[in-house]
Amino acid sequence: MRGSPETIAVVVVTYNSARLLPDLIASLAPGLAGLDWHLTVADNASSDDTVEVLRRKAPWARIVETGRNGGYAAGINAAVAVAGPHDAVLVLNPDVRLAPNCVPELLAVLRRRNAGITVPRIVRANGDFSPSLRREPTILRALGDAVLGADRVGRIGRLGEVITDRRWYARETTVDWAEGSIMLIDRACWAACGRWDESFFLYSEETEFALRARDRGFAMILAPRAEARHLEGDSATSPRLWALLTLNRVRLYRRRHRLLSAVVYWALVLLREVSRALVGNRCSRFAVKSLLSARRLREAPGPASVHPSAAGAINVSA
């Protein structure tokens, strides 16, 4: 039985995030109330004053200057590698705002359910419901998304990948994965699963880690009384980012399935994007080009080799 407050390693990855940091930092103390915690930030070579803002607003934080924009997974790995002793890792996007007592609720569910990962109920910037829970990608779910759309099919039993039925968010729900903007990961889960896969520069890295954890017996569970606000990125409005998101979905599916299944999955994802491109969706047009130019579907790559930073390549300050 744990007789003292547990220690949480809060890790944040930044890239030109200066404007987001003051509100994030202000939400940490109430969001982690009653817990021991420390903050480590990995900055992926920001060209704005992100590092200066961090040093001014959180002088007690440990800052990892990676010297390159190696992606979200690489930043998480770099931060955790130098974080102080901890019982669990809280992964945060810089555009997340913790509600009071969010992390104690996450930790309570993590311990009571003997889970590997817990996630909160997420709301959008304006407070609206955000469907953040997911089921494992399958051919049937890709078909439903292509034909009916993610929002509609997500309400039809287990047919949709995105869980849009709000009733799922009112109870402690075990899920295959969830959006990676905020996750509390038990130390034992991290030790068993290892580092996040850096071959996914952005998008699908959280899916890969959650499915890998599940494969090793570590459940991901929603803590419905924990809440966080996510200002949300611009993948839905940026053609380049949407194309990357779409292509990484296919790459992840191929990694976990045989070639024939992966080809069918690719075709269904392509069908979805073509149908939306034909009605003028610019993001889908970019995604179609990326899917058609993909040349490595025949491969079934394993986790990327991790590139340890050479001495002097990463600057750590506290």
Beta strands, then each sheet from edge to edge (+ up, - down):
strand 1: 7-14
strand 2: 36-43
strand 3: 62-65
strand 4: 88-92
strand 5: 96-98
strand 6: 117-124
strand 7: 133-134
strand 8: 174-175
strand 9: 177-178
strand 10: 182-186
strand 11: 220-230
strand 12: 315-317
sheet 1: 5+ 11- 6- 10+ 4- 1- 2- 3- 12+
sheet 2: 5+ 11- 8+
sheet 3: 7+ 9-
end
